[in-house]
Amino acid sequence: MGIGVSLDRTCDQALDQTGSCLFGDRNYIHMMKTNLDALETAMQELREKRDDIARKVSIEEDKGLEQLAQVKGWRSRVASIDSQVSDLLKSRETETKRLCLFRYFSKNCISSCKYGKDVSKKLIEVKELLSKGVFEELAGKKLAAKVEKKRIQTTIGLDSMVGKAWDSIMKPEGRTLGIYGMGGVGKTTLLTHINNKLEKEVNGFDVVIWVVVSKDLQYKGIQDQILRRLRADKEWEGEREDEKASSIANILGRKKFVLLLDDLWNEVDLNKIGVPHPTQENKGSKIVFTTRSKEVCKRMEADDELKIDCLSKNEAWELFQNAVGEDPLKRHQDIPALAKQICEKCYGLPLALNVIGKAMSCKEDVHEWRDAIDVLSTSSHEFPGMEEKILSVLKFSYDGLETEKMKSCFLYCSLFPEDYEIDIEDLIEYWISEGFINGKRDEDGSNNQGHVIIGSLVRAHLLMESETTVKESSFFQLGFIPAVKMHDVLREMALWIGKEEEKQCVKSGVKLSSIPNDDINWSVSRRISLMSNQIEKISCCPKCPNLLTLFLGDNDLKGIPGKFFQFMPSLVVLDLSRNRSLRDLPEEICRLTSLQYSV
């Protein structure tokens, strides 16, 4: 009897469902064709709206904005239902052929009823998406990435140091890590590894900020680099230093952050910048910095200190081989042994190994390798200290430059401050004015010879291509300009060479408030750089018969007396740019009859 009751109920349910499909409010069979036509029309309209919104979003993204989450979600749902409707419409012909008796019945009522119900349901969903596809805004300002990934070169012997640094950073009680070691030993490379590892690993940090500090400690520059990462707007650019500090403190106080400070030469006052001191109570934020001085680690009250030493003999040889490449080492049976001798002259310094290795990669004759050893050995014996030996080793790449003009072009780059991004086109203009290269130009205005020399210096690892620097005026942005910069150890080498060979006097970015006349040999110097200081006035009247280039840009000059230019008959390059308070120039500047280029 129980089985009979069950069968009766099943039959009743089937009859009720069929009756509802045929005669009830949900007459899915009779309305099937009408709903299919309506679904096709509505879906086509939805696709057109989707395409219009996609085009507008693309325009907004080209402006640097980011698609809003609700727009992204709507487009995702449209893509999903588009696929579902397409699958549904594939069965249209089969299902409509089953209809009979003026489309009130079907040869397979249950199947047609289910299909008609699906069509009706999708029609409602499509119409709902159409109604919701109206947005006041499609995109907004893009949030800064949690980590800005950096390019990194092949490294040897740093894996264990990366592990030690990572363990120190992840310790709950660790707040500040100081990484120290001599110039060119790989501190920045290690910091780059940490930065990129923070992007890959799940760590709970809200933001990772990379700041280049350099020898010329400028709090404004540090604040600006931090705010570029924290704020999408540009309103902070006009704020005072204390206002910027308040803004930084307010934002970082609400975040778990990692601050990576590269190349500290002195203690940095975090309070002055606006950076909260990391504690376990303030979300477990971290500060990691690199420096050449262990003393800076003490002054910064680092919880952990990590010293980076030069590479071991085996590690150095592996890195040197990697820099030279396999083929050059196979060109003569004596070359591998000679290469090991040259490698030893690099003292395990990664920068020297890379620079010298790249220089040797194009040496095909065994005699060139033997000569290289003679040159390196002769130079190194003249300098007892390690730093001086390193500079003499690096000087080998400089000595290997093809022409004296190319050497002069390289040394000229040391006139700029440390970590300075040098506008390539400006640099070429300086070289032309100095007579290093000719002024011949292509139809587009470019100087091929200048670009060839820059390319050669970059490939020789004596200059680095900068990402770009932005030139702006108060009215509009002019765009991104290719630039180059010098590694700070290579710049030290260039200063060491340039002081004697080119009679260069460089005191850029050292916080001078006045011109140090006693430290400058005006009568001998051919190039003087006093740029990026805080010089407000000039009172001297120097006699400079040999002076060719004078950099006074990026100071606080308010005026220049005419007598200052009285005895500069040979001056060809004069840079007074970025002295915002300098309104007028003296008439005596017209007496600079040799002047070729001034900014």
C-alpha positions as MATLAB code, in Angstrom:
seq = 'MGIGVSLDRTCDQALDQTGSCLFGDRNYIHMMKTNLDALETAMQELREKRDDIARKVSIEEDKGLEQLAQVKGWRSRVASIDSQVSDLLKSRETETKRLCLFRYFSKNCISSCKYGKDVSKKLIEVKELLSKGVFEELAGKKLAAKVEKKRIQTTIGLDSMVGKAWDSIMKPEGRTLGIYGMGGVGKTTLLTHINNKLEKEVNGFDVVIWVVVSKDLQYKGIQDQILRRLRADKEWEGEREDEKASSIANILGRKKFVLLLDDLWNEVDLNKIGVPHPTQENKGSKIVFTTRSKEVCKRMEADDELKIDCLSKNEAWELFQNAVGEDPLKRHQDIPALAKQICEKCYGLPLALNVIGKAMSCKEDVHEWRDAIDVLSTSSHEFPGMEEKILSVLKFSYDGLETEKMKSCFLYCSLFPEDYEIDIEDLIEYWISEGFINGKRDEDGSNNQGHVIIGSLVRAHLLMESETTVKESSFFQLGFIPAVKMHDVLREMALWIGKEEEKQCVKSGVKLSSIPNDDINWSVSRRISLMSNQIEKISCCPKCPNLLTLFLGDNDLKGIPGKFFQFMPSLVVLDLSRNRSLRDLPEEICRLTSLQYSV';
ca = [
       0.000    0.000    0.000;
       2.872    2.345    0.756;
       4.192    1.907   -2.774;
       0.832    2.778   -4.260;
       0.576    6.010   -2.256;
       4.067    7.014   -3.398;
       3.234    6.447   -7.045;
       0.008    8.426   -6.717;
       1.912   11.398   -5.262;
       4.542   11.293   -8.038;
       1.872   11.227  -10.699;
      -0.002   14.080   -9.017;
       3.165   16.218   -8.877;
       3.942   15.554  -12.547;
       0.360   16.454  -13.545;
       0.487   19.647  -11.450;
       3.818   20.688  -13.026;
       2.598   19.935  -16.538;
      -0.689   21.747  -15.925;
       1.185   24.786  -14.586;
       3.427   24.855  -17.675;
       0.453   24.527  -20.035;
      -2.331   26.584  -18.485;
      -1.024   28.386  -15.401;
       0.613   31.792  -14.934;
       3.947   30.223  -15.881;
       2.883   29.092  -19.345;
       6.515   28.405  -20.334;
       5.598   26.338  -23.411;
       3.184   28.797  -24.986;
       5.480   31.806  -24.187;
       8.638   30.028  -25.307;
       8.993   31.618  -28.756;
       8.038   35.106  -27.528;
      10.516   34.860  -24.654;
      13.238   33.567  -26.974;
      12.800   36.552  -29.284;
      12.808   38.918  -26.310;
      15.898   37.201  -24.855;
      17.842   37.568  -28.113;
      16.926   41.266  -28.357;
      17.726   41.989  -24.709;
      21.019   40.068  -24.871;
      22.110   41.984  -27.969;
      21.314   45.256  -26.211;
      23.278   44.089  -23.149;
      26.292   43.207  -25.311;
      26.229   46.657  -26.940;
      26.075   48.332  -23.529;
      28.922   46.117  -22.328;
      31.073   47.079  -25.331;
      30.360   50.791  -24.863;
      31.328   50.605  -21.196;
      34.457   48.582  -22.033;
      35.539   51.269  -24.514;
      34.986   54.043  -21.948;
      36.842   52.092  -19.262;
      39.789   51.646  -21.640;
      39.914   55.422  -22.187;
      39.907   56.030  -18.426;
      42.624   53.423  -17.858;
      44.800   55.139  -20.472;
      44.597   58.208  -18.228;
      46.067   56.201  -15.358;
      42.750   55.521  -13.599;
      41.516   52.143  -12.383;
      38.199   50.458  -13.165;
      35.764   50.563  -10.210;
      34.991   47.244   -8.527;
      31.236   47.494   -9.205;
      31.904   48.078  -12.933;
      34.325   45.178  -13.037;
      31.784   42.939  -11.285;
      28.991   43.968  -13.673;
      31.146   43.230  -16.728;
      32.074   39.847  -15.259;
      28.420   38.952  -14.713;
      27.574   40.060  -18.267;
      30.327   37.813  -19.643;
      28.980   34.881  -17.624;
      25.333   35.309  -18.662;
      26.372   35.886  -22.294;
      27.883   32.403  -22.308;
      24.808   30.900  -20.636;
      22.385   32.556  -23.083;
      24.468   31.410  -26.060;
      24.301   27.814  -24.807;
      20.547   28.158  -24.279;
      19.934   29.496  -27.775;
      21.775   26.565  -29.343;
      18.730   24.393  -28.468;
      16.194   26.886  -29.825;
      15.489   25.098  -33.124;
      15.120   21.678  -31.487;
      12.773   22.906  -28.775;
      10.545   25.050  -31.023;
      10.031   22.147  -33.459;
       8.464   20.159  -30.627;
       5.686   22.721  -30.165;
       2.193   21.912  -31.465;
      -1.471   22.976  -31.176;
      -0.735   26.679  -31.569;
       2.334   26.290  -29.312;
       0.213   25.391  -26.270;
       1.491   21.830  -26.234;
       4.735   20.010  -26.942;
       5.641   16.551  -28.107;
       7.793   16.421  -24.955;
       5.993   18.573  -22.425;
       8.395   18.065  -19.511;
      11.503   18.897  -21.579;
       9.854   21.897  -23.260;
       8.502   23.164  -19.960;
      11.993   23.050  -18.391;
      13.551   24.771  -21.412;
      10.857   27.453  -21.478;
      11.375   28.045  -17.757;
      15.152   28.490  -18.272;
      14.504   30.968  -21.102;
      12.095   32.983  -18.949;
      14.574   33.021  -16.044;
      17.472   34.200  -18.243;
      15.307   36.919  -19.764;
      14.643   38.311  -16.283;
      18.367   38.170  -15.407;
      19.397   39.925  -18.631;
      16.844   42.699  -18.106;
      18.080   43.125  -14.530;
      21.689   43.468  -15.726;
      20.552   46.018  -18.322;
      18.892   48.111  -15.644;
      21.974   47.948  -13.413;
      24.408   48.888  -16.196;
      24.157   52.615  -15.457;
      27.196   54.089  -13.647;
      27.956   57.661  -12.641;
      31.670   56.821  -12.681;
      33.476   53.982  -14.391;
      36.990   54.441  -12.946;
      38.796   56.138  -10.101;
      42.307   56.924   -8.982;
      44.447   53.819   -8.932;
      45.571   52.600   -5.536;
      49.311   52.263   -5.190;
      50.605   48.709   -5.459;
      51.540   47.123   -2.159;
      55.068   46.593   -3.508;
      56.771   48.139   -6.533;
      58.774   45.271   -8.003;
      62.276   46.170   -9.085;
      64.531   44.769  -11.776;
      67.317   42.655  -10.385;
      70.567   41.379  -11.840;
      71.967   37.862  -11.566;
      73.521   37.422   -8.141;
      76.009   34.968   -6.696;
      76.567   34.300   -3.000;
      73.642   36.371   -1.728;
      71.080   33.623   -1.095;
      72.167   33.000    2.493;
      72.226   36.749    3.203;
      68.703   37.120    1.784;
      67.582   34.326    4.112;
      69.220   35.933    7.140;
      67.728   39.329    6.322;
      64.277   37.817    5.768;
      64.376   35.926    9.067;
      65.355   39.117   10.868;
      62.523   41.096    9.287;
      59.916   38.431   10.074;
      60.879   38.148   13.748;
      58.020   39.608   15.824;
      60.436   41.430   18.114;
      62.593   42.752   15.240;
      61.732   46.277   14.159;
      64.799   47.784   12.447;
      67.452   45.997   10.382;
      70.693   47.687    9.334;
      72.598   46.194    6.385;
      76.140   47.522    6.103;
      79.252   46.965    4.004;
      81.666   48.706    1.667;
      80.540   50.381   -1.544;
      79.760   48.048   -4.415;
      79.502   44.944   -2.225;
      75.834   44.281   -3.035;
      73.824   46.026   -0.321;
      71.342   47.584   -2.745;
      71.031   44.258   -4.580;
      70.210   42.522   -1.299;
      67.622   45.197   -0.472;
      66.101   44.691   -3.933;
      65.778   40.961   -3.243;
      63.949   41.752    0.004;
      61.650   44.208   -1.785;
      60.707   41.646   -4.446;
      60.333   38.835   -1.889;
      57.837   41.005    0.005;
      55.753   41.063   -3.170;
      55.707   37.261   -3.502;
      55.389   36.119    0.106;
      52.226   36.319    2.203;
      53.320   38.625    5.005;
      50.426   40.847    6.084;
      52.122   44.157    5.272;
      49.930   46.888    3.790;
      52.628   48.760    1.883;
      56.351   48.511    1.106;
      58.117   51.820    0.415;
      61.523   52.145   -1.251;
      63.471   55.368   -0.644;
      66.908   56.327   -1.997;
      68.571   58.524    0.634;
      72.172   59.093   -0.574;
      74.965   61.174    0.908;
      73.133   64.464    0.451;
      70.518   63.880    3.151;
      67.468   65.921    2.137;
      64.377   65.340    4.269;
      62.161   66.916    1.645;
      63.363   64.401   -0.948;
      62.706   61.480    1.418;
      59.228   62.780    2.230;
      58.419   63.250   -1.449;
      59.416   59.670   -2.296;
      57.238   58.338    0.539;
      54.221   60.466   -0.366;
      54.389   59.415   -4.019;
      53.769   55.869   -2.782;
      51.099   56.763   -0.248;
      48.997   59.402   -1.993;
      47.573   59.363   -5.503;
      46.848   63.091   -5.465;
      49.486   65.775   -6.022;
      48.216   68.250   -3.444;
      51.054   67.409   -1.066;
      53.627   68.863   -3.476;
      52.899   72.394   -2.289;
      52.924   71.549    1.423;
      55.558   72.589    3.942;
      57.935   70.026    5.420;
      55.998   69.822    8.699;
      52.701   69.395    6.828;
      54.189   66.541    4.789;
      55.436   64.929    8.004;
      51.940   65.145    9.487;
      50.414   63.560    6.385;
      52.947   60.712    6.397;
      52.424   60.075   10.120;
      48.641   60.022    9.687;
      48.736   57.492    6.835;
      51.490   55.200    8.114;
      49.987   55.251   11.615;
      47.064   53.264   10.187;
      49.185   50.772    8.227;
      51.532   47.882    8.747;
      54.431   49.067    6.595;
      57.970   48.212    5.551;
      60.239   51.185    4.854;
      63.353   50.340    2.806;
      65.984   53.096    3.021;
      68.836   52.641    0.567;
      72.276   54.207    1.064;
      72.230   55.992    4.424;
      75.350   58.011    5.182;
      74.087   59.562    8.406;
      71.342   59.060   10.968;
      67.871   59.872    9.672;
      65.403   61.583   12.019;
      62.235   59.562   11.457;
      60.150   62.051   13.447;
      61.185   64.853   11.121;
      60.075   62.773    8.134;
      56.830   61.728    9.805;
      57.547   57.988    9.973;
      56.212   56.341   13.169;
      58.852   54.356   15.051;
      58.084   50.667   14.516;
      56.887   48.871   17.633;
      54.955   45.677   18.270;
      52.057   47.850   19.392;
      51.812   49.799   16.100;
      50.965   46.815   13.872;
      54.492   45.365   13.672;
      55.908   47.667   10.991;
      59.560   47.348    9.915;
      62.417   49.557    8.740;
      65.339   48.152    6.733;
      68.244   50.323    5.605;
      71.616   49.973    3.884;
      74.728   51.925    4.758;
      78.503   51.814    4.358;
      78.987   52.623    8.023;
      78.379   50.360   10.995;
      78.233   53.547   13.049;
      75.039   54.522   11.229;
      73.491   51.228   12.351;
      74.219   52.210   15.960;
      72.817   55.705   15.526;
      69.677   54.344   13.889;
      69.272   51.971   16.878;
      68.994   48.919   14.648;
      67.723   45.837   16.460;
      69.707   43.655   14.057;
      72.835   44.364   12.032;
      73.841   42.390    8.960;
      77.288   42.846    7.431;
      77.760   42.154    3.714;
      81.296   41.001    2.935;
      83.012   40.595   -0.393;
      82.486   37.262   -2.101;
      84.590   34.203   -1.375;
      87.129   33.092   -3.974;
      84.776   30.478   -5.443;
      81.751   32.789   -5.445;
      83.801   35.564   -7.060;
      84.981   33.213   -9.813;
      81.409   32.055  -10.481;
      80.181   35.650  -10.769;
      83.137   36.653  -12.962;
      82.512   33.736  -15.325;
      78.861   34.706  -15.519;
      79.817   38.297  -16.435;
      82.398   37.258  -19.047;
      80.329   34.493  -20.635;
      81.343   31.019  -21.765;
      82.594   31.746  -25.293;
      85.401   34.247  -24.447;
      86.890   31.755  -21.974;
      87.155   29.106  -24.723;
      89.004   31.216  -27.296;
      92.474   30.191  -26.077;
      93.709   27.524  -23.705;
      95.518   30.102  -21.534;
      92.541   32.421  -21.087;
      90.811   30.558  -18.178;
      93.982   30.800  -16.055;
      94.445   34.471  -16.990;
      90.777   35.108  -16.212;
      91.256   33.717  -12.711;
      94.161   36.103  -12.158;
      92.029   39.058  -13.258;
      89.195   37.821  -11.060;
      91.542   37.880   -8.063;
      92.315   41.540   -8.800;
      88.640   42.337   -8.175;
      88.967   41.436   -4.485;
      85.584   39.692   -4.425;
      83.736   42.984   -4.945;
      80.576   42.216   -6.985;
      80.561   45.586   -8.700;
      84.185   45.193   -9.806;
      83.583   41.599  -10.910;
      80.629   42.647  -13.051;
      82.287   45.725  -14.530;
      85.644   44.073  -15.286;
      83.961   40.875  -16.431;
      81.813   42.740  -18.952;
      84.873   44.652  -20.159;
      86.738   41.364  -20.741;
      83.809   39.679  -22.486;
      84.761   41.340  -25.783;
      88.492   40.496  -25.583;
      89.182   37.823  -28.200;
      92.970   37.645  -28.232;
      94.991   36.072  -25.412;
      97.445   39.006  -25.582;
      94.627   41.349  -24.533;
      94.065   39.223  -21.439;
      97.775   39.258  -20.572;
      97.912   43.013  -21.045;
      94.880   43.400  -18.775;
      96.737   41.634  -15.957;
      99.776   43.913  -16.402;
      97.607   47.044  -16.274;
      95.650   45.912  -13.217;
      98.770   44.804  -11.362;
     100.606   48.068  -12.013;
      97.718   50.240  -10.894;
      96.841   48.253   -7.784;
     100.352   48.353   -6.320;
     100.189   52.140   -6.134;
      97.378   52.162   -3.600;
      97.779   50.457   -0.227;
      94.174   50.782    0.984;
      91.354   48.452   -0.069;
      89.107   51.281   -1.266;
      91.911   52.674   -3.384;
      92.607   49.248   -4.828;
      88.964   48.898   -5.718;
      88.990   52.270   -7.442;
      92.096   51.317   -9.382;
      90.443   48.066  -10.443;
      87.354   49.926  -11.583;
      89.601   52.382  -13.403;
      90.516   49.543  -15.755;
      87.088   49.799  -17.393;
      87.624   53.529  -17.742;
      91.086   52.996  -19.273;
      89.542   50.557  -21.729;
      87.269   53.194  -23.276;
      88.051   53.608  -26.955;
      88.839   57.339  -27.102;
      89.965   60.169  -24.861;
      86.761   62.003  -25.781;
      84.697   59.109  -24.440;
      86.700   59.206  -21.212;
      86.061   62.931  -20.882;
      82.341   62.331  -21.486;
      82.281   59.774  -18.678;
      84.159   61.985  -16.209;
      81.818   64.858  -17.023;
      78.940   62.829  -15.533;
      80.584   62.984  -12.092;
      79.836   66.734  -11.950;
      76.258   65.846  -11.002;
      75.250   64.903   -7.437;
      75.097   61.327   -6.228;
      72.095   59.344   -7.538;
      71.246   62.210   -9.873;
      69.204   61.331  -12.955;
      70.983   63.091  -15.815;
      68.792   64.134  -18.723;
      70.409   62.517  -21.784;
      69.644   65.386  -24.153;
      71.022   68.000  -21.722;
      74.124   65.878  -21.206;
      74.741   65.688  -24.960;
      74.386   69.481  -25.210;
      77.056   69.884  -22.518;
      79.374   67.517  -24.398;
      78.853   69.415  -27.662;
      79.609   72.742  -25.965;
      82.771   71.327  -24.409;
      83.885   70.080  -27.815;
      83.895   66.393  -26.860;
      81.600   65.595  -29.808;
      80.491   67.466  -32.905;
      77.169   69.263  -33.073;
      75.871   67.521  -36.178;
      72.210   66.532  -35.897;
      69.713   64.341  -37.710;
      66.447   65.598  -39.164;
      64.715   64.865  -35.853;
      67.258   67.029  -34.014;
      69.088   64.150  -32.305;
      72.860   63.846  -32.118;
      73.844   60.311  -33.079;
      77.411   60.564  -31.788;
      76.207   61.538  -28.317;
      73.759   58.642  -28.157;
      76.439   56.202  -29.365;
      78.781   57.283  -26.553;
      76.010   56.965  -23.947;
      75.197   53.497  -25.271;
      78.861   52.509  -25.038;
      79.142   53.784  -21.452;
      75.965   51.950  -20.448;
      77.154   48.694  -21.997;
      80.497   49.117  -20.248;
      78.499   49.345  -16.971;
      79.984   52.781  -16.314;
      76.558   54.411  -16.577;
      73.137   53.014  -15.748;
      69.972   53.681  -17.678;
      67.512   55.386  -15.394;
      63.834   54.490  -15.618;
      63.047   58.061  -16.692;
      62.812   61.471  -15.185;
      59.832   63.780  -15.571;
      60.156   67.330  -16.800;
      57.314   69.572  -15.700;
      56.410   73.218  -15.856;
      53.837   74.971  -13.716;
      51.348   74.739  -16.568;
      51.720   71.288  -18.101;
      53.656   68.072  -18.081;
      56.096   67.689  -20.935;
      56.519   63.941  -20.613;
      59.057   61.314  -19.709;
      62.669   61.952  -20.594;
      65.321   59.191  -20.865;
      68.131   59.634  -18.356;
      71.304   58.003  -17.058;
      72.925   57.847  -13.633;
      76.201   56.699  -12.086;
      76.654   54.005   -9.455;
      78.011   55.826   -6.414;
      81.259   53.777   -6.307;
      81.886   54.464   -9.985;
      81.190   58.142   -9.343;
      83.841   58.111   -6.608;
      86.250   56.602   -9.086;
      85.376   59.299  -11.643;
      85.897   62.041   -9.040;
      89.240   60.506   -8.107;
      90.358   60.470  -11.745;
      88.744   63.750  -12.770;
      90.355   65.776  -10.028;
      93.792   65.237  -11.553;
      93.230   64.418  -15.218;
      90.461   66.893  -15.993;
      91.045   69.468  -13.222;
      87.476   69.067  -12.022;
      86.272   70.473   -8.704;
      83.017   68.863   -7.605;
      81.156   69.970   -4.496;
      77.618   69.167   -5.558;
      74.943   68.140   -3.092;
      77.007   68.755    0.060;
      74.798   71.411    1.728;
      77.058   74.398    1.077;
      75.562   77.719    2.129;
      78.302   79.732    0.423;
      81.028   79.184   -2.157;
      84.117   77.717   -0.438;
      86.750   79.886   -2.120;
      89.620   78.436   -0.092;
      88.816   74.908   -1.340;
      88.591   75.812   -5.007;
      91.600   76.430   -7.199;
      89.843   78.829   -9.563;
      92.910   79.538  -11.671;
      93.490   75.871  -12.555;
      90.037   74.297  -12.569;
      88.436   73.513  -15.908;
      85.099   72.388  -14.522;
      83.430   73.365  -11.261;
      80.164   71.951   -9.952;
      78.432   73.586   -6.992;
      74.937   72.412   -7.925;
      72.279   71.101   -5.505;
      73.458   73.079   -2.485;
      71.928   75.926   -0.448;
      74.021   78.823   -1.731;
      72.095   82.106   -1.432;
      74.619   84.721   -2.488;
      77.926   85.122   -4.280;
      80.464   87.715   -3.201;
      83.711   86.559   -4.811;
      85.377   87.689   -8.019;
      87.386   84.647   -9.115;
      89.951   84.623  -11.883;
      89.311   81.505  -13.950;
      91.205   81.612  -17.239;
      90.711   77.859  -17.845;
      87.148   77.389  -16.617;
      84.944   75.720  -19.251;
      81.903   74.488  -17.275;
      80.255   76.010  -14.206;
      77.267   74.342  -12.505;
      75.380   76.504  -10.013;
      71.917   75.022  -10.583;
      69.479   73.944   -7.850;
      70.627   76.458   -5.227;
      68.914   79.357   -3.433;
      70.576   82.190   -5.350;
      68.719   85.486   -5.268;
      71.217   87.474   -7.274;
      74.672   87.330   -8.828;
      77.048   90.310   -8.859;
      78.441   91.292  -12.254;
      82.026   91.013  -11.076;
      81.601   87.256  -10.604;
      81.662   86.712  -14.388;
      84.401   89.252  -15.053;
      87.298   86.820  -15.480;
      85.798   83.744  -17.175;
      86.918   84.173  -20.793;
      86.763   80.457  -21.676;
      83.411   79.533  -20.108;
      81.279   77.506  -22.550;
      78.652   75.901  -20.242;
      76.769   77.762  -17.505;
      73.950   76.125  -15.513;
      71.911   78.423  -13.255;
      68.661   76.435  -13.504;
      66.283   75.752  -10.601;
      67.288   78.875   -8.660;
      63.674   79.902   -8.130;
      64.451   83.235   -6.498;
      66.915   84.300   -9.194;
      64.976   86.828  -11.276;
      67.636   88.886  -13.032;
      71.158   88.357  -14.332;
      73.878   91.023  -14.449;
      74.775   92.729  -17.710;
      78.321   91.408  -17.362;
      77.088   87.970  -18.365;
      77.092   89.290  -21.925;
      80.890   89.441  -21.735;
      81.045   85.646  -21.668;
      81.891   85.578  -25.343;
      82.814   81.881  -25.390;
      79.509   80.757  -23.872;
      77.854   78.014  -25.937;
      75.124   76.640  -23.674;
      73.346   78.102  -20.657;
      70.296   77.035  -18.682;
];
